Amino acid sequence: MATEKSYYMTQEGKEKLEEELRYLKTDRRQEVVERIKIARDFGDLSENSEYDAAKDEQAFVESRISQVETMIRNAVIIENDNEDPNVVALGKSVTFQETPDGEEETYTIVGSAEADPFEGKISNDSPMAKSLLGKEVGSEVTVATPGGDMHVKILKVD
């Protein structure tokens, strides 16, 4: 049997997934079952688009439940207690500036399970994070992106 992928995340990220799982298993699942019941009352199931849509939604919800359960089961909690405070690591926030004269940007490097660029959280699998991990404050780093190389200077690590 193949080994399952580890999902690196903060304790907060794991708790968020556990909350999503509770919601999916209780509220969301029940909502979909109700939609299926209502759609069945519309008659012939072979030509019933509401029924088909409800069944598709049920499949999506069940798939997401399975995915979230796997992520929780294989969660690896990020702890940086013994890490050098000046080195970029998983779970830390890093502030950098594109050189020579770009704006400062700050991102927290998290596992792919809780990545959300709109919230300032980037995946450790992203080109940016891969380039920054293990580097120290003051380092100048080249990040290979689909749009070409980007040069940044690490200003701060929290």
N, C-alpha and C positions, 0 to 999 in steps of 0.2 A: 504494500500500500504506500502511495506517495505521501510524503510529509506535507502537512498543510502550511500555508503561508502564515508568517507572524504579522500581526498588525500592531505597529508601534503607535502609542497614543498616550496622552496625558490622562491622569485620573479623571479630570473634568470631562475629557472626550469619551472615556468609557462610561461615565455616569450619564452622559447625554445619549449614548447609544442604548443604554439600559432603559432610559425613559422612553425613547422611541419604540423599543421593543414592547414595553408595557402598553403603550398607546396602540400599536399595530395589533397586538393580540386581543386587546379588550375592545376599545372603541371602534377602530377602523374595520376590523374583521366583522363586527356586528353590523356596522353601517352597510357593508357590501352584501351581507346576507339579506338584510332588509331590502336592498335594491333588487336583488335576484328574486325575492318573493313577490315584490310588486310587479316586476317585469313579467313573471310567469302568468300573472293574472291578465295580461294583455292578450293572451291567446296563443296562436300557433307559434311555437318556439323557432321553427325553421325560417320564419320571416320576421323575427322580432329583434330589431336592432338594439333596443334597450336591454334585452336579455343578454345579447352577445357582448355589449359594452360592459355590463355588470360582471359577466364571467371573465372577461379580459382583465378587469380591475381586480377581481378576486385572485387571478393568477399572479398579477403584479404584486399584490399585497403579500401573498404566500411566499413568493420569491424573495421579496425584501425581508420578510421575517427570517427566512433561512439564511440569507446573507448576513443580517445583523447578528443572529445567533452564532454564526461561524466567526465573525469578527470579535465578538465578546469572548468566545471560547479560546481564541488564539491571540488575545490581547497581551501585549507586552507593555507594561507601564513604564513610561520614561521617567527616570530619576536622575537628577544631575547634582546630587549632594556632594560627591567627591570629585567633580569636574573642575578643571581650571576655569576661573571666572572670565578669563580673557580669550577663551577658545570657543569657536562656534560649534555647538553640539545640538543634537536632537532635543527639542523641548525648550530651547533658548530663543530669545528674540535677538535679532541682529539688525543693526542700523548700518547702512552703507550708502555710498554716493557714487553715481556713475561718473567716471573721470573723462574729461578733465573738469567739466563744470555742470554736472547734472544735479538734480534735486536729491535730497536725502530721502531714503525709503527705509521703512522698518517692517520686518516680517518675523513671525515666529515659525520655526521649522518644526513641523509635526509629522506624524505618520500619515499615509495616504487616506486612512479611514476618517480623519477629522480635518483634512485640508479644506480650506475655503479662502481663496485669494481675496474675496470681498471683505472678509473679516481680518485680513492680514496674516493668514495662516497658509504656509506653502508646504507641499509634500516633500518629504526627504528624498523622493524619487525624481523631483523636478530638476532640470538642468541647473537652475540657480542654486538650489540647496546642495546638490552634489558638489558644485564648485566651491561653496562656502564652508561646508563641514570640515572641521579639523583645522581651519585657518584661524590666525590670531588677529586681535585688534591692531590696526595699522597696516595689515597685509593688503597688497594690491592683487586682485584676482581677475583672471580672464574667464568669462562665462560663455560657453558655446551655446548659442540659441539658434533656432531655425532662421531667424532674420540676420544672422551674422554674429561675430564675436562682440561681447560687451565687456568693458573694463570697469571694475568697481574697486573702491577702497573701503575696507571695513572700518567703521568709525567707533562702534560701540557694541558690546554683547551684554545682554541682561539675562 
